[in-house]
Each structure stands twice: as C-alpha cells, then as structure tokens.
Amino acid sequence: MCLLALFHLNVTQIKRSKGQSAIAAAAYRAGEKLYSEYYGETSDYTNKGGVICSEILLPDHAPREYADRQTLWNAVEKAERVKNAQLAYSFDIALQNEFSLDENVALARQFLLEHFVSRGMVVDFAIHVPDTELGGISNPHFHVMAPIRPIEENGKWGMKQRRVYEQDEEGSRLLDADGNYIFNAVPTSDWGSPETLEYWRKQWAAMCNAKFEEKGLPERIDHRSYERQGVDVLPTIHEGPAVRQMEAKGIRTDKGEFNRWIKATNSLIQSVRKKIAALLDWLKEAKEELSKPQTPDLISLLQIYFNQRNAGAYTQKAKANNLKELSEIITFLQEQKENRKSPVRMEDFREYP
C-alpha cells in the first residue's frame, strides 16, 4: 500500500484593500531589500533565513527588464491606479522531503514553466527551507507571485476584465432602468478560475507522483480533499513555517493544539471503525452458520417422541407419567454433561420403553 506524502497548494491574492504591497511581499519571499515607488518606503528582508533561491520567469513577449524584481513589482504597482486594487496571485506550495533540494528546485521550475509561463504569466518564485530544530520535520516549500494583470504581446500591461454587453434578439444593446447599458465583466484570462486552480493542483500532484515513481518510492500525493477521495477522516489545518518553528521549540500554539486534537480524534475513529468492522464480520459469520440446516440434538428428538406419546395417551395420568419420564431423562443428560463423562449413548436408555 502506498504511503501518502504531503500535498499543499494554496492560492490567495495580494490586495491593497488589505494594506498589502506587492514590493513588500516580493521582498519577503525573496529575502531581499526592495524600494516601493508607490508607497515611498523600503522593505528589507535581507536577514531572513531559509531562502534557498529565487528567480523570475518571463514569457517571451514580456519586457526583459522585468527580470529585475524591483523593476517588475514597481511596474505592477504603477499599472494599478485604484486604492483597492488586486495586485498579484500568491501561491504557497509544499515540496517533498523525499526529494533532494536540487530535485525539488528543478521540479518547481518545470511546473511553473509548463503551466504558468506557458499561459503568458510572469512568475516570481522563491524556494524556502526553514531551519529545523533537532527531531523536527523539515518544511520545504516554494512561494509564487504572479501579476493578475496580463502582459499583451506588445509588452504593455493589458486589461484584467473586458465588458460583454447584453443584447436583444436583433443585436441591440440592452438598457437598464436608468438608461445605462447592461454588461458583464468577463476576465481576460482564466488564471483566476476554479477550473484552472483545480488543473494546477492536479498537475502538481501528477508531477510529484511521477518523481516518486521514478525514484522507486511508494509515497504518493493527491490533490483532492479527503471528502472527494472518499477518505472519511478529519483534515488538519496548514500550520506554516512560523507555527512549526514555535512547536519545535516547545511552544504550544492554537494551530498545533487543534491538529493534535484532530489526529487523536482520527485515531480514535479508526480504532472504533476497526472494532465495528470486526463485529460486523462476526455477525455475518454467525448469521451464515445459523442459516445452515441444524441436526436435531438428543433432547429435541426425545421431546418429539414424548409429544407423539402424549398425543396417543387417553388419560391425564398417562400424560403425567410421560412428562415425568421425559424430565428424568433430561436431568440425566444434564448431569452427564456437567460431569463431562463419556458421550451419551442410546444404550444408556434401554430401561425406558
């Protein structure tokens, strides 16, 4: 049976409405010092540990200067004029402890080139391997930032959405009650669709599983939730590197306590299920055994015999004698069983007519 390795691929958005900055986010992930022209401030994360490498991957039509991290994200900030703009997609993807660092880096880069850059996306990614306390579990992962606004073939930033106007049967645009044209805002790319995210998750799992197979390892990962897999257990929550570092130092956290409770509950549920399954198997076997034709025992045969004698008896005295005689025989049989003597033989009852 294959073991289940770690799968984690989560995506959020970096938004100004949450007070977030693309420059600050990129500086943190890459462990660099970057200046934001939009906010007029510097984000310095050069002392951040655990950043193994970082790289910007560009589609062919993107300006080459965007290979510079500060230039790229200042350009993104400049292209977004509104105060609540959505700036970038942010991915957090788990790597596998069963692979070497070089294998993990190569796998992450291949995944991004084949499934992100090939769609025309600009990708800024960084590999993180946080320090692990003695006895702790390593948590290698990579962060990905991709601008939400696409780059056109001419190298200019394009539109995130386009208007699709509703029309009547004659092709004329429809108006609302205020006399404005009715339209729907349709994304210019499929990058933010649930179907695309599902595709990415599935492809990442497939690439990791292919690597497991190539290395002759039994581990496998699955992009589906436990519910979709038909695995009836409670899922734990993602702890993240900060929580894991605190837990490794003996500092108990809310997330850590919750996951410990989940694991203990799952263990209890599995134990109860095993006992229930064993009981159901026993009941099935018992039912099958009881459904088989049963050979009558000696007492049953005697009861049948005396019932027939009673049916032909003419007086109550005769019936009473029959009952007394049957009672004496049953008492004798029970004594034989309790004393565990040799098996009862029919010859033992020759004195009875």
HUGIQUI-V830621 format. One record per residue. N is the residue number from 0. PHI is phi in radians with two decimals (999 if undefined). PSI is psi in whole degrees, 0 to 359 (999 if undefined). OMEGA is omega as a letter, one per 40 degrees, with the letter a starting at -180 (999 if undefined). Layout:
# HUGIQUI-V830621
n | phi | psi | omega
N | PHI | PSI | OMEGA
N | PHI | PSI | OMEGA
This chain:
# HUGIQUI-V830621
n | phi | psi | omega
0 | 999 | 133 | a
1 | -1.30 | 141 | i
2 | -1.40 | 157 | a
3 | -1.82 | 110 | i
4 | -1.38 | 188 | a
5 | -1.54 | 127 | i
6 | -2.06 | 127 | i
7 | -2.66 | 120 | i
8 | -2.52 | 106 | a
9 | -2.12 | 145 | i
10 | -2.28 | 137 | i
11 | -2.31 | 184 | i
12 | -2.12 | 144 | i
13 | -1.59 | 120 | a
14 | -2.25 | 141 | i
15 | -1.19 | 330 | a
16 | -1.07 | 341 | i
17 | -1.78 | 12 | a
18 | 1.31 | 21 | a
19 | -1.65 | 153 | i
20 | -2.20 | 134 | i
21 | -1.14 | 322 | i
22 | -1.10 | 312 | a
23 | -1.11 | 319 | i
24 | -1.11 | 317 | i
25 | -1.17 | 321 | i
26 | -1.10 | 317 | a
27 | -1.12 | 313 | a
28 | -1.18 | 325 | a
29 | -1.61 | 350 | a
30 | 1.17 | 42 | a
31 | -2.15 | 175 | i
32 | -1.92 | 114 | a
33 | -2.24 | 146 | i
34 | -1.85 | 131 | i
35 | -1.70 | 117 | i
36 | -1.22 | 328 | a
37 | -1.18 | 314 | a
38 | -1.66 | 345 | a
39 | 1.19 | 37 | a
40 | -2.52 | 161 | a
41 | -1.89 | 138 | i
42 | -1.93 | 119 | a
43 | -2.06 | 111 | i
44 | -2.16 | 31 | a
45 | -1.19 | 342 | i
46 | -1.58 | 0 | a
47 | -1.22 | 131 | i
48 | -1.63 | 168 | i
49 | 1.51 | 358 | i
50 | -1.52 | 111 | a
51 | -1.44 | 315 | i
52 | -2.83 | 162 | i
53 | -2.59 | 153 | a
54 | -2.79 | 149 | i
55 | -1.92 | 127 | i
56 | -1.90 | 129 | a
57 | -2.07 | 141 | i
58 | -1.22 | 164 | a
59 | -1.04 | 327 | a
60 | -1.54 | 359 | a
61 | -1.41 | 143 | i
62 | -0.99 | 138 | a
63 | -1.15 | 335 | a
64 | -1.16 | 344 | i
65 | -1.30 | 357 | i
66 | -1.24 | 346 | i
67 | -1.55 | 125 | a
68 | -1.07 | 314 | a
69 | -1.17 | 321 | i
70 | -1.12 | 315 | a
71 | -1.04 | 306 | a
72 | -1.35 | 337 | i
73 | -1.20 | 325 | i
74 | -1.15 | 321 | i
75 | -1.12 | 314 | i
76 | -1.08 | 322 | a
77 | -1.21 | 325 | a
78 | -1.25 | 339 | a
79 | -1.73 | 112 | a
80 | -1.65 | 334 | a
81 | -1.45 | 153 | a
82 | -1.27 | 342 | i
83 | -1.96 | 30 | a
84 | -1.14 | 146 | i
85 | -1.58 | 120 | a
86 | -1.67 | 314 | a
87 | -2.72 | 156 | i
88 | -1.46 | 143 | i
89 | -2.21 | 119 | a
90 | -1.88 | 144 | i
91 | -2.22 | 114 | a
92 | -2.24 | 129 | a
93 | -1.36 | 138 | i
94 | -1.67 | 177 | a
95 | -1.92 | 130 | i
96 | -1.13 | 338 | a
97 | -1.31 | 348 | i
98 | -1.78 | 153 | i
99 | -1.26 | 166 | i
100 | -1.05 | 316 | a
101 | -1.10 | 321 | i
102 | -1.15 | 319 | i
103 | -1.14 | 316 | i
104 | -1.09 | 315 | a
105 | -1.12 | 321 | a
106 | -1.17 | 317 | i
107 | -1.09 | 315 | a
108 | -1.13 | 317 | i
109 | -1.07 | 316 | a
110 | -1.04 | 315 | a
111 | -1.21 | 321 | i
112 | -1.16 | 317 | a
113 | -1.31 | 328 | a
114 | -2.07 | 351 | i
115 | -2.02 | 298 | a
116 | -1.06 | 325 | i
117 | -1.10 | 338 | i
118 | -1.54 | 4 | a
119 | 1.58 | 13 | a
120 | -1.53 | 143 | i
121 | -1.53 | 132 | a
122 | -2.20 | 128 | i
123 | -2.05 | 114 | a
124 | -2.25 | 156 | i
125 | -2.50 | 136 | i
126 | -1.62 | 127 | i
127 | -2.04 | 133 | i
128 | -2.30 | 89 | a
129 | -1.07 | 151 | i
130 | -1.05 | 140 | a
131 | -2.01 | 130 | i
132 | -1.17 | 158 | i
133 | -0.98 | 125 | a
134 | 1.52 | 353 | a
135 | -1.43 | 170 | a
136 | -1.75 | 129 | i
137 | -1.16 | 147 | a
138 | -2.24 | 65 | i
139 | -1.21 | 139 | i
140 | -2.79 | 169 | i
141 | -2.35 | 144 | i
142 | -1.77 | 142 | i
143 | -2.29 | 131 | i
144 | -2.07 | 134 | i
145 | -2.41 | 126 | i
146 | -0.99 | 139 | i
147 | -1.28 | 324 | i
148 | -1.32 | 126 | a
149 | -1.33 | 161 | i
150 | -1.79 | 128 | i
151 | -1.27 | 169 | a
152 | -1.07 | 335 | i
153 | -1.47 | 3 | i
154 | 1.53 | 0 | i
155 | -1.62 | 155 | i
156 | -1.22 | 132 | a
157 | -1.66 | 190 | i
158 | -1.55 | 145 | i
159 | -1.33 | 325 | a
160 | -2.40 | 158 | i
161 | -2.30 | 154 | a
162 | -1.52 | 131 | i
163 | -2.04 | 110 | a
164 | -1.42 | 140 | i
165 | -1.36 | 141 | a
166 | -2.26 | 157 | i
167 | -1.51 | 185 | a
168 | -1.11 | 337 | a
169 | -1.61 | 0 | i
170 | 1.57 | 7 | i
171 | -1.51 | 143 | i
172 | -1.17 | 141 | i
173 | -1.52 | 149 | i
174 | -1.97 | 149 | i
175 | -1.53 | 187 | a
176 | -1.12 | 336 | a
177 | -1.64 | 3 | i
178 | 1.48 | 14 | i
179 | -1.70 | 147 | i
180 | -1.14 | 139 | i
181 | -1.57 | 127 | a
182 | -2.52 | 163 | i
183 | -2.03 | 138 | i
184 | -1.50 | 114 | a
185 | -1.94 | 128 | i
186 | -1.02 | 144 | i
187 | -1.44 | 351 | i
188 | -2.40 | 167 | i
189 | -1.75 | 15 | a
190 | -1.10 | 330 | a
191 | -1.73 | 8 | a
192 | -1.41 | 149 | i
193 | -1.04 | 327 | a
194 | -1.15 | 320 | i
195 | -1.18 | 318 | i
196 | -1.08 | 317 | i
197 | -1.06 | 319 | i
198 | -1.10 | 314 | i
199 | -1.06 | 315 | a
200 | -1.07 | 316 | a
201 | -1.13 | 318 | a
202 | -1.19 | 322 | i
203 | -1.12 | 316 | i
204 | -1.06 | 318 | a
205 | -1.12 | 319 | a
206 | -1.17 | 318 | i
207 | -1.13 | 317 | a
208 | -1.13 | 325 | i
209 | -1.13 | 324 | i
210 | -1.21 | 320 | i
211 | -1.01 | 314 | a
212 | -1.14 | 318 | i
213 | -1.03 | 324 | a
214 | -1.53 | 0 | i
215 | 1.25 | 29 | a
216 | -1.74 | 147 | a
217 | -1.44 | 346 | a
218 | -1.12 | 149 | i
219 | -2.54 | 153 | i
220 | -2.10 | 157 | a
221 | -2.34 | 128 | a
222 | -1.32 | 347 | a
223 | -1.46 | 155 | i
224 | -1.20 | 164 | i
225 | -0.99 | 320 | a
226 | -1.07 | 315 | a
227 | -1.21 | 331 | i
228 | -1.36 | 347 | a
229 | 1.42 | 15 | i
230 | -1.63 | 113 | a
231 | -1.58 | 69 | i
232 | -2.31 | 162 | a
233 | -1.43 | 132 | i
234 | -1.40 | 145 | i
235 | -1.43 | 170 | i
236 | -1.79 | 154 | i
237 | -1.24 | 126 | a
238 | -1.52 | 320 | a
239 | 1.50 | 160 | a
240 | -1.10 | 322 | a
241 | -1.11 | 314 | a
242 | -1.13 | 319 | a
243 | -1.14 | 322 | i
244 | -1.14 | 319 | i
245 | -1.13 | 317 | i
246 | -1.12 | 322 | i
247 | -1.13 | 332 | i
248 | -1.53 | 4 | i
249 | 1.56 | 8 | i
250 | -1.60 | 112 | a
251 | -1.38 | 131 | a
252 | -1.98 | 164 | i
253 | -1.08 | 317 | i
254 | -1.14 | 319 | i
255 | -1.11 | 317 | i
256 | -1.11 | 319 | i
257 | -1.10 | 315 | a
258 | -1.16 | 325 | i
259 | -1.12 | 320 | i
260 | -1.13 | 319 | i
261 | -1.07 | 314 | a
262 | -1.13 | 319 | i
263 | -1.14 | 321 | i
264 | -1.15 | 317 | i
265 | -1.09 | 320 | i
266 | -1.10 | 318 | i
267 | -1.13 | 316 | i
268 | -1.07 | 316 | i
269 | -1.12 | 322 | i
270 | -1.13 | 315 | i
271 | -1.11 | 319 | a
272 | -1.11 | 321 | i
273 | -1.10 | 318 | i
274 | -1.18 | 320 | i
275 | -1.13 | 318 | i
276 | -1.10 | 319 | i
277 | -1.12 | 320 | i
278 | -1.13 | 319 | i
279 | -1.12 | 321 | i
280 | -1.10 | 318 | i
281 | -1.12 | 318 | i
282 | -1.11 | 322 | i
283 | -1.12 | 316 | i
284 | -1.13 | 319 | i
285 | -1.11 | 319 | i
286 | -1.11 | 318 | i
287 | -1.12 | 321 | a
288 | -1.18 | 318 | a
289 | -1.23 | 335 | a
290 | -1.34 | 347 | i
291 | -1.30 | 149 | i
292 | -1.04 | 130 | a
293 | -1.75 | 136 | i
294 | -1.34 | 126 | a
295 | -1.05 | 139 | i
296 | -1.45 | 176 | a
297 | -1.10 | 319 | a
298 | -1.13 | 320 | i
299 | -1.08 | 318 | i
300 | -1.12 | 321 | i
301 | -1.13 | 319 | i
302 | -1.09 | 321 | i
303 | -1.11 | 317 | a
304 | -1.08 | 313 | a
305 | -1.26 | 332 | i
306 | -1.10 | 320 | i
307 | -1.17 | 321 | i
308 | -1.10 | 319 | i
309 | -1.13 | 326 | a
310 | -1.10 | 332 | a
311 | -1.72 | 0 | a
312 | -1.34 | 141 | a
313 | -1.68 | 342 | a
314 | -2.22 | 159 | i
315 | -1.17 | 327 | i
316 | -1.09 | 320 | i
317 | -1.12 | 318 | i
318 | -1.13 | 321 | i
319 | -1.12 | 319 | i
320 | -1.10 | 321 | i
321 | -1.07 | 315 | i
322 | -1.10 | 318 | i
323 | -1.10 | 316 | a
324 | -1.10 | 317 | i
325 | -1.09 | 319 | i
326 | -1.08 | 319 | i
327 | -1.13 | 320 | a
328 | -1.15 | 315 | a
329 | -1.10 | 320 | i
330 | -1.07 | 318 | i
331 | -1.08 | 315 | i
332 | -1.08 | 318 | a
333 | -1.14 | 322 | i
334 | -1.12 | 321 | i
335 | -1.11 | 321 | a
336 | -1.19 | 317 | a
337 | -1.15 | 323 | a
338 | -1.40 | 353 | i
339 | 0.89 | 48 | i
340 | -1.41 | 187 | i
341 | -1.09 | 156 | a
342 | -0.93 | 142 | a
343 | -1.19 | 134 | i
344 | -1.96 | 154 | i
345 | -1.10 | 333 | i
346 | -1.10 | 336 | a
347 | -1.15 | 346 | a
348 | -1.98 | 22 | a
349 | -1.12 | 335 | a
350 | -1.21 | 341 | i
351 | -1.55 | 135 | i
352 | -1.20 | 999 | 999
